[in-house]
């Protein structure tokens, strides 16, 4: 089926998936900044060992899931605007969407948070020592522009941005958006070009070949992104009527998911995790409206909708939150990891309202100002009956 015949619509379950992904990433960072209780020999046991394993895997898979969801969302957006979308318009929209909140986060992480931490330490220890992020001027230029991703020590290229580790994903997805804009500008077949890039990405999984690819280039991650495109095409191109007409399809889907779970356990290749997630999403699509009515799903979807703000700010926020959790005087199984997660989500939502969605703040301000304007207008009318407003 051609791209022009595909029909699109919002997929609620993907918002839920975003929420699960960002929670996994936050918990992964909590684990490194605020490690769990250890046994006498320095190892984790029992509950802590299980929790540590789950958090470790959840964090590793969270970013892969973001690539998949981005693939689905971007392809859906392009199909919806087919015929009226230019490559430059697509890229500029994405650049604004990425860079504006990103630059605000750098200001916060590089200036505001170090000052807050120094102030807290002064109150606690009477020592005011601001520890700035150890970047040189050139380093900051590379971070601001995201080209620093090409100066990593290895894959994944997170080390290039230390201590702002999470920014490597933003740099990679930016490269993918540039490639998509070029495809649109050159009027190439998006589907065919994506297939070619997917083959190249699959080949790059071979270690000798991956070693010759410049570190920080998008190629190894394209396969995750294209899995999202495949999911879109499977749902809107091939259809999903088999859920209703062929009950056996559910069994087939379960078998396929089980097979990919097995392959992921054996190989630890993230691509199998993405295929698992895409298969589950495909199976759930016909029940999307029903899932949207569940309160837990709505909560998780809400977290998913603010996931970019949470992704940008969870690491810097934990620099403040983790060392000060003692003030809550709660048991360790609550303090780690649930209290940091809760505080990051609350703080991230405030960040989302202030910087990622400024229109929300503007609307709230106007809601306060408009009644005041009405009162002022009435007072002026009373003083000057001849004046019409």
C-alpha positions in Angstrom: 0.0 0.0 0.0 1.4 3.4 -0.9 2.1 6.1 1.7 -0.8 8.2 0.4 -3.3 5.6 1.3 -2.3 5.2 4.9 -4.6 6.5 7.5 -3.2 7.9 10.8 -4.5 8.6 14.3 -3.2 9.1 17.8 -2.0 6.0 19.5 -2.7 6.3 23.2 -0.6 3.2 24.1 2.5 4.9 22.8 2.1 7.7 25.3 1.9 5.0 28.0 5.1 3.5 26.5 6.8 6.9 26.7 5.9 7.0 30.4 7.2 3.6 31.1 10.4 4.4 29.1 11.2 7.6 31.0 10.4 6.0 34.4 12.9 3.3 33.5 15.5 5.9 32.6 15.0 7.9 35.7 15.3 4.8 37.9 18.4 3.9 36.1 20.0 7.2 37.0 18.7 7.0 40.6 20.6 3.7 40.8 23.9 5.3 39.9 23.5 8.5 41.9 21.9 6.9 45.0 22.8 3.2 45.1 20.7 0.7 47.0 21.6 -0.8 50.4 24.4 -3.3 50.2 25.1 -6.5 52.2 28.2 -6.7 54.4 30.3 -8.0 51.5 29.3 -5.1 49.2 26.8 -7.0 47.0 23.1 -6.6 46.6 20.9 -9.4 47.8 17.2 -10.3 47.9 14.8 -7.5 47.1 17.6 -5.1 46.3 19.2 -7.5 43.9 16.0 -8.0 42.0 15.2 -4.3 42.0 18.7 -3.5 40.8 18.4 -5.9 37.9 15.0 -4.6 36.8 16.1 -1.0 37.0 19.3 -1.7 35.0 17.4 -3.4 32.2 14.6 -0.8 32.3 17.1 2.1 31.9 18.9 0.4 29.0 15.7 -0.3 27.1 14.1 3.1 27.8 16.1 5.0 25.2 15.7 2.2 22.6 11.9 2.6 23.1 12.2 6.3 22.6 13.8 5.7 19.2 10.9 3.4 18.3 8.2 5.8 19.4 9.9 8.6 17.5 9.9 6.5 14.3 6.2 5.9 14.6 5.4 9.5 15.5 7.6 11.1 12.8 6.3 8.8 10.0 2.7 9.5 11.2 3.3 13.3 11.1 4.8 13.1 7.6 1.9 11.1 6.2 -0.6 13.5 7.7 1.2 16.4 5.9 2.0 14.6 2.7 2.0 17.1 -0.2 2.3 20.2 1.9 5.4 19.4 4.0 8.8 20.7 2.9 12.1 19.3 4.2 13.1 22.7 5.6 9.8 23.2 7.4 10.0 19.8 8.9 13.5 20.4 10.1 12.9 23.8 11.6 9.9 22.6 13.5 11.9 19.7 14.9 14.9 22.0 15.7 12.6 24.3 17.7 11.1 21.4 19.5 14.5 20.0 20.4 16.7 23.0 21.0 14.6 25.5 22.9 13.9 23.2 25.9 17.4 21.7 25.6 19.1 25.1 25.9 16.9 26.0 28.9 18.0 22.8 30.5 21.7 23.6 29.9 21.2 27.0 31.6 19.5 25.3 34.6 22.1 22.4 34.8 25.1 24.6 34.2 24.2 27.7 36.3 21.1 27.5 38.5 21.5 24.0 39.9 25.1 24.4 41.0 24.2 27.6 42.8 21.2 25.9 44.5 23.5 23.0 45.6 26.1 25.5 46.9 23.4 27.3 48.8 22.1 24.1 50.4 25.7 23.1 51.4 26.2 26.6 52.9 23.1 26.1 55.1 24.3 22.6 56.1 28.1 23.1 56.4 28.6 26.8 56.3 30.8 26.4 53.2 29.8 28.1 50.0 31.7 26.4 47.1 30.1 26.4 43.7 31.1 23.3 41.6 30.5 24.2 38.0 30.3 21.6 35.3 33.9 21.1 34.2 33.4 22.2 30.6 35.7 24.6 28.8 34.4 27.3 26.4 34.9 24.9 23.5 33.2 22.1 25.4 30.2 24.3 25.9 30.0 25.2 22.2 30.1 21.4 21.4 27.4 20.6 24.0 25.1 23.5 22.9 25.3 22.5 19.3 25.2 18.7 20.1 28.3 18.0 17.9 30.0 16.8 21.1 28.4 13.4 20.4 31.3 12.7 17.9 33.9 13.0 20.7 32.8 10.0 22.8 35.0 7.2 24.0 32.8 4.5 22.6 29.2 3.2 22.0 26.8 4.4 23.3 28.3 7.9 23.0 27.1 9.1 26.4 30.5 9.7 27.8 31.0 12.7 25.5 28.4 14.6 27.5 29.4 13.6 31.0 28.1 14.6 33.5 25.0 15.4 31.3 24.9 11.8 30.0 21.4 11.8 28.6 22.2 14.4 25.9 23.6 11.8 23.6 20.2 10.6 22.6 19.1 14.1 21.7 22.2 14.4 19.4 21.4 11.1 17.7 17.7 11.8 17.1 18.7 15.3 15.7 20.8 13.6 13.1 17.9 11.3 12.2 15.7 14.3 11.8 18.2 15.9 9.5 18.3 12.7 7.4 14.5 12.7 7.2 14.4 16.4 6.1 16.9 15.6 3.3 14.8 12.7 2.1 11.7 15.0 2.0 13.7 17.8 0.2 15.1 15.5 -2.4 11.7 14.0 -2.9 12.9 10.4 -2.4 10.6 7.6 -1.4 10.6 7.7 2.3 9.7 4.1 2.7 12.3 2.8 0.2 15.0 5.0 1.7 14.2 3.9 5.2 14.5 0.3 4.0 18.0 0.9 2.6 19.1 2.7 5.8 17.6 -0.1 7.9 19.8 -2.7 6.0 22.8 -0.5 6.5 21.9 -0.3 10.2 21.6 -4.0 10.5 25.0 -4.5 8.9 26.5 -2.1 11.4 25.5 -4.5 14.2 28.4 -6.6 13.1 31.3 -5.6 15.4 34.1 -5.3 12.8 31.9 -3.0 10.8 30.6 -1.0 13.7 34.2 -0.3 14.7 34.8 1.6 11.5 31.7 3.7 11.8 32.4 7.2 13.3 31.4 7.1 17.0 28.3 9.3 17.5 26.9 8.8 14.0 23.2 7.8 13.9 23.6 4.6 11.8 23.5 1.9 14.6 20.3 3.5 16.1 18.4 3.8 12.8 17.2 0.2 13.2 15.3 1.1 16.3 13.8 4.2 14.7 12.8 2.2 11.6 11.1 -0.4 13.8 8.7 2.4 14.7 8.1 3.1 11.0 7.4 -0.6 10.5 4.9 -0.5 13.4 3.1 2.4 11.7 3.0 0.6 8.4 1.8 -2.6 10.0 -1.1 -0.9 11.7 -2.2 1.6 9.1 -1.0 -0.1 5.9 -1.7 -3.8 6.4 -4.5 -3.3 8.9 -5.4 -5.0 12.1 -8.7 -6.7 11.3 -7.2 -10.1 12.1 -7.7 -9.3 15.7 -11.5 -9.6 15.2 -11.8 -12.1 12.4 -9.0 -14.5 13.4 -8.7 -15.2 17.1 -5.7 -17.4 16.3 -3.8 -14.2 15.4 -3.4 -13.4 19.1 -1.8 -16.8 19.6 0.6 -16.2 16.7 1.5 -12.8 18.1 2.1 -14.3 21.5 4.4 -16.9 20.0 6.3 -14.3 18.0 6.7 -12.1 21.1 8.0 -15.1 23.1 10.5 -15.9 20.3 11.9 -12.4 20.3 12.1 -12.3 24.2 14.2 -15.5 23.9 16.4 -13.9 21.3 16.9 -10.8 23.4 17.8 -12.9 26.4 20.4 -14.9 24.4 21.9 -12.0 22.4 21.1 -8.9 24.5 20.6 -7.0 21.2 18.3 -4.0 21.7 16.7 -4.6 18.3 14.9 -7.6 19.6 13.6 -5.6 22.5 12.3 -3.0 20.0 10.6 -5.8 18.0 9.0 -7.1 21.2 7.7 -3.6 22.0 6.4 -3.1 18.4 4.7 -6.5 18.5 3.0 -5.8 21.7 1.9 -2.3 20.4 0.5 -3.9 17.3 -1.5 -6.4 19.3 -2.9 -3.7 21.6 -3.8 -1.2 18.9 -7.4 -2.4 18.5 -8.0 -2.0 22.2 -6.4 1.4 22.4 -9.7 3.2 23.3 -10.4 0.7 26.1 -6.9 1.0 27.5 -7.3 4.8 27.5 -10.2 4.6 29.9 -8.1 3.0 32.7 -6.8 5.4 35.3 -3.3 3.9 35.6 -2.9 4.1 31.9 -4.0 7.8 31.9 -1.4 8.5 34.7 1.3 6.8 32.7 0.3 8.6 29.5 0.5 11.9 31.4 4.1 11.1 32.4 4.7 10.1 28.8 3.6 13.5 27.5 6.1 15.3 29.7 8.8 12.8 29.0 11.1 15.2 27.1 11.3 17.6 30.1 11.8 14.6 32.4 14.5 13.3 30.2 16.4 16.6 30.0 16.1 17.4 33.7 16.1 14.1 35.6 19.9 13.9 35.9 20.5 17.5 37.1 17.5 17.3 39.4 18.9 14.1 41.0 22.1 16.1 41.9 19.9 18.0 44.3 17.4 15.4 45.3 19.6 12.4 46.0 21.9 13.9 48.7 19.0 15.4 50.6 16.6 12.4 50.8 17.6 11.9 54.5 15.2 14.8 55.5 12.2 12.6 54.8 13.3 10.0 57.4 11.6 7.2 55.5 12.6 3.5 55.2 15.2 2.7 52.6 12.7 0.7 50.5 10.7 3.9 50.0 13.5 6.3 49.8 15.1 4.2 47.1 14.0 4.5 44.4 10.4 5.7 44.7 10.9 9.0 46.5 13.4 10.3 44.0 11.2 9.2 41.1 8.2 11.0 42.6 10.2 14.2 43.2 11.7 14.2 39.7 8.3 13.8 38.1 6.8 16.7 40.1 9.8 18.9 39.4 9.8 17.8 35.7 6.2 18.8 35.3 6.9 22.3 36.6 9.8 22.5 34.1 7.4 21.3 31.4 4.9 24.0 32.1 7.5 26.8 32.4 9.8 25.9 29.5 8.6 23.2 27.1 5.0 24.4 27.0 5.1 28.2 27.6 1.6 28.6 26.2 0.3 26.7 29.3 1.9 29.2 31.6 0.7 32.1 29.4 -2.9 30.7 29.5 -2.7 30.5 33.3 -1.5 34.1 33.6 -4.2 35.3 31.2 -6.8 33.5 33.3 -5.7 35.6 36.2 -5.3 38.9 34.3 -8.6 38.8 32.4 -10.9 39.1 35.5 -8.7 42.0 36.7 -9.1 43.7 33.3 -12.9 43.3 33.6 -12.9 44.9 37.1 -10.7 47.8 35.9 -13.0 48.3 32.9 -16.0 48.5 35.2 -14.3 51.0 37.5 -13.4 53.2 34.5 -16.9 53.1 33.2 -18.3 54.1 36.6 -15.9 57.1 36.7 -16.4 58.1 33.1 -19.9 57.1 32.0 -19.4 58.7 28.6 -16.4 56.4 27.8 -17.2 53.2 25.9 -14.9 50.2 26.0 
